[in-house]
Amino acid sequence: MKIVISGASGLIGTQLVKRLSTNGHDVVRLVRRTAKAGEVQWDPKRGVLDPAALAGVDAVIHLSGAGIGDKRWTNSYRKEIMDSRTLSTALLASTIAGMPTKPTVFLSGSAIGIYGARNDEQLTEVSTHGTSFLADVCEQWEQAAKPAIDAGIRTVFLRTGIVLSPKGGALKKLLPLFKLGVGGKFGNGKQWQSWISMDDEVGAIEHLLTAPVSGAVNLTAPNPVTNAEFTKVLAGVLKRPAIVPVPTFAPKLILGGELADALLFTGQRVIPAALNASGYTFKHSTLESALRSLLSK
């Protein structure tokens, strides 16, 4: 397949490009700078993307967006988080919808933050949405893909959970503390963490290129854990203690209360119902299996 990918230089995108290229796909990267071989330039803020540059494309995978936890949630950064997702999605969706020969599938990024903080409730793709800032971002992000849906392009929303990789994301930030033996649960540790290994994140995305699935798909492993269990397993894999709990006030002072709550002290117990039903087989269905594989590389 000829596949266009946005966010190809990000944590997930980098690994996805490697996997797809290894498996014989022709990967084209969307970039904001001057394009080189194998790239197409675009400018989501200005609404610039040449449809002719996408001619012959079979699939589009959209992963770009400003980092949720990169900065404090000032009003200006909230706008950047929202716009970086909605404007880029709308531009891609409208561009491919207007092409005479359209891609067969549009895999568009989203996140499990759409469900909001839900305590112990088990959540699937048909669960109601939350009312938080992140839930609103995800809703508008998905709604921006409507032109592709209306044009008959099979559209999938990749509702991604916590992607485990020592190269980035939450795990990269936790590893130095846990290796020193000063890691521990966040707050009371009862908040659920719906995780997925990088192997399964990119494996599921590749699977969804051809699986007869549309709409929301939770990209999480089938066995979410509480934060207390996550820290216990991580410490066990590293053969270190995990006895120093992180009080709520410290991260809230650094990150701001709403961001700290969203990232650290609340969560979602998400089940990948649609992915399971589609026939996808997880490489890592338990946290210990995923961590041992990741940290032995």
C-alpha positions in Angstrom: 0.0 0.0 0.0 1.0 3.6 -0.5 0.5 5.3 2.9 0.7 8.9 3.8 1.5 9.6 7.5 1.4 12.8 9.5 3.4 13.0 12.7 5.9 10.6 11.2 8.7 12.0 13.3 6.9 11.6 16.6 7.2 8.8 19.2 4.6 6.5 17.6 5.1 7.8 14.0 8.8 6.9 14.0 8.1 3.3 15.0 5.2 3.0 12.6 7.2 4.2 9.6 9.8 1.6 10.4 7.3 -1.2 10.7 5.3 -0.3 7.6 8.5 0.2 5.5 9.9 -3.1 6.7 6.7 -4.8 5.7 6.9 -3.5 2.1 4.6 -0.5 2.2 5.4 2.7 0.4 5.4 5.4 3.1 5.1 9.1 2.4 5.6 11.6 5.2 3.7 14.8 5.6 6.1 17.6 6.7 5.8 21.3 7.4 9.3 22.2 6.1 10.5 21.9 2.5 9.8 18.4 1.3 12.5 15.9 0.4 12.2 12.6 -1.4 9.4 10.5 0.1 7.7 13.6 1.7 4.9 16.0 1.0 4.8 19.5 2.4 1.7 20.8 4.0 0.7 23.7 6.3 -2.4 22.9 8.5 -2.6 26.4 10.0 -2.9 28.0 6.5 -5.0 25.2 5.1 -2.4 24.3 2.5 -2.1 20.7 1.1 -1.9 19.9 -2.6 -4.3 17.1 -3.5 -2.2 16.2 -6.5 0.7 15.3 -4.2 -1.5 12.6 -2.7 -2.5 11.0 -6.0 -2.3 7.2 -5.8 -2.4 7.0 -2.0 -4.2 4.0 -0.6 -4.4 5.1 3.1 -3.8 8.1 5.3 -2.7 7.9 8.9 -2.9 11.1 10.9 -0.9 11.2 14.1 0.2 14.8 14.5 -0.7 17.2 17.3 0.8 19.4 20.0 1.9 17.4 23.1 -0.7 17.3 25.8 1.9 17.3 28.7 4.6 19.4 27.1 3.6 22.7 28.7 1.3 24.1 31.3 -2.3 24.6 30.1 -2.4 28.3 29.6 -5.2 29.7 27.4 -2.8 30.0 24.5 -1.5 26.5 24.8 -5.0 25.1 25.2 -5.8 26.7 21.8 -2.6 25.2 20.3 -3.6 21.7 21.6 -7.0 22.1 20.0 -6.1 23.8 16.8 -3.1 21.4 16.1 -5.6 18.6 16.0 -8.8 20.0 14.5 -7.2 22.1 11.8 -4.9 19.4 10.5 -7.7 16.7 10.6 -10.1 18.9 8.8 -7.6 19.8 6.1 -6.7 16.1 5.6 -10.3 15.0 5.6 -11.5 17.6 3.2 -8.6 17.2 0.9 -8.9 13.4 0.5 -12.7 13.7 0.3 -12.4 15.9 -2.8 -9.9 13.7 -4.7 -11.3 12.0 -7.8 -9.6 8.7 -6.7 -9.9 8.6 -2.9 -7.8 6.6 -0.4 -9.7 3.6 0.9 -9.0 4.3 4.6 -8.4 7.3 6.9 -6.9 6.4 10.3 -7.2 9.5 12.4 -5.7 10.0 15.9 -7.7 10.4 19.0 -7.3 9.4 22.7 -9.0 7.7 25.5 -9.2 11.1 27.2 -12.5 11.4 25.4 -14.1 9.3 28.2 -13.1 11.7 31.0 -12.2 10.5 34.5 -14.5 7.5 35.3 -13.1 5.8 38.4 -13.7 2.0 38.2 -16.2 2.0 35.3 -15.2 -0.3 32.4 -15.2 1.7 29.2 -15.6 0.6 25.6 -16.0 2.4 22.3 -19.8 2.9 22.9 -19.4 4.5 26.4 -20.5 8.1 26.8 -17.9 10.9 26.6 -16.6 13.0 29.5 -16.9 16.8 30.0 -13.2 17.7 30.6 -11.0 19.8 28.4 -9.3 16.7 27.0 -12.7 15.1 26.3 -13.7 18.2 24.4 -10.5 18.2 22.4 -11.0 14.6 21.4 -14.6 15.1 20.4 -13.8 18.0 18.2 -10.8 16.2 16.8 -13.0 13.3 15.7 -15.7 15.6 14.4 -13.2 17.3 12.2 -12.9 14.1 10.1 -16.5 14.3 9.0 -15.8 15.2 5.4 -13.9 11.9 4.9 -16.8 9.9 6.4 -19.3 11.8 4.2 -17.2 11.0 1.2 -17.5 7.3 1.9 -13.9 6.8 3.1 -13.6 4.2 5.8 -12.6 6.3 8.8 -11.2 5.0 12.1 -10.5 7.0 15.2 -7.4 5.7 17.0 -8.3 6.3 20.7 -4.9 5.7 22.1 -4.1 5.1 25.7 -0.7 5.3 27.5 1.9 4.1 25.0 4.8 2.3 26.7 8.2 3.1 25.3 11.5 3.9 27.1 12.2 6.4 24.3 9.4 8.8 25.2 6.1 9.4 26.9 5.3 8.6 30.5 7.6 5.6 30.8 10.7 7.5 29.8 10.0 10.0 32.6 9.3 7.4 35.2 12.3 5.1 34.5 15.1 7.3 36.0 13.2 7.6 39.3 12.4 3.9 39.5 15.9 2.9 38.6 17.1 4.9 41.6 14.6 3.2 43.8 12.6 6.4 44.5 9.6 5.7 42.4 6.1 5.1 43.7 2.4 5.4 43.2 0.8 8.8 42.4 -1.6 9.9 45.1 -3.7 7.0 46.4 -2.8 4.9 43.3 -6.4 3.8 42.7 -6.6 5.6 39.3 -6.8 3.3 36.3 -4.1 3.4 33.7 -5.0 2.0 30.3 -1.7 1.2 28.6 -0.5 -0.4 25.4 3.0 -1.5 24.3 4.6 0.2 21.4 4.7 -3.1 19.5 0.9 -3.4 19.8 0.3 0.3 19.1 2.0 0.1 15.7 0.7 -3.5 15.2 -2.9 -2.5 15.7 -2.6 0.5 13.4 -1.2 -1.7 10.7 -4.0 -4.2 11.3 -6.6 -1.5 11.0 -5.4 -0.5 7.5 -7.2 -3.5 6.2 -9.5 -4.8 8.9 -13.2 -4.1 8.1 -13.6 -1.7 11.0 -14.8 1.9 11.1 -15.5 4.4 13.9 -13.8 4.5 17.3 -11.2 1.9 18.2 -9.6 1.9 21.7 -5.9 1.3 21.3 -5.2 -0.1 24.7 -4.2 -3.5 26.0 -7.0 -5.8 27.3 -5.7 -5.6 30.9 -5.6 -2.1 32.3 -4.1 -1.7 35.8 -4.4 0.8 38.6 -1.5 3.2 39.2 -0.5 1.2 42.3 -0.3 -2.0 40.3 1.6 -0.2 37.5 4.3 1.0 39.8 4.5 -2.3 41.6 5.0 -4.2 38.3 7.5 -1.6 37.0 9.5 -1.8 40.2 9.5 -5.6 40.1 10.8 -5.7 36.5 13.6 -3.3 37.4 14.2 -5.1 40.7 13.9 -1.9 42.7 11.6 -0.9 45.6 8.6 1.4 44.9 7.9 2.8 48.4 7.9 6.6 47.8 4.4 7.8 46.9 4.1 11.0 45.0 1.9 13.5 46.9 -0.7 15.3 44.8 0.5 18.8 45.7 4.0 18.7 44.1 3.0 17.9 40.5 0.1 20.3 40.7 2.5 23.1 41.7 4.7 22.3 38.7 2.1 21.4 36.0 -1.1 23.1 37.3 -4.0 21.3 38.9 -6.0 20.4 35.8 -3.1 19.1 33.8 -1.7 17.1 36.8 -5.1 15.6 37.5 -5.6 14.7 33.8 -2.1 13.1 33.4 -1.4 11.6 36.8 -4.2 11.5 39.4 -7.3 10.4 37.3 -7.7 7.8 34.6 -9.9 5.5 32.6 -10.4 1.7 32.7 -10.6 1.2 29.0 -11.3 -2.1 27.2 -10.3 -2.6 23.5 -13.6 -4.2 22.5 -13.6 -3.2 18.8 -9.9 -4.3 18.4 -10.6 -7.6 20.0 -13.7 -8.1 17.8 -11.7 -7.3 14.7 -9.4 -10.3 15.3 -6.3 -8.5 16.4 -4.0 -10.6 18.5 -2.0 -8.7 21.2 1.7 -9.3 21.5 1.6 -8.1 25.0 -1.7 -8.5 26.9 -0.2 -8.1 30.4 1.8 -5.2 31.8 4.7 -7.4 33.0 5.1 -9.0 29.6 5.2 -5.5 27.9 7.7 -4.0 30.4 10.0 -7.0 30.3 10.1 -6.9 26.5 10.6 -3.1 26.3 13.2 -2.9 29.1 15.3 -5.9 27.8 15.9 -4.2 24.5 
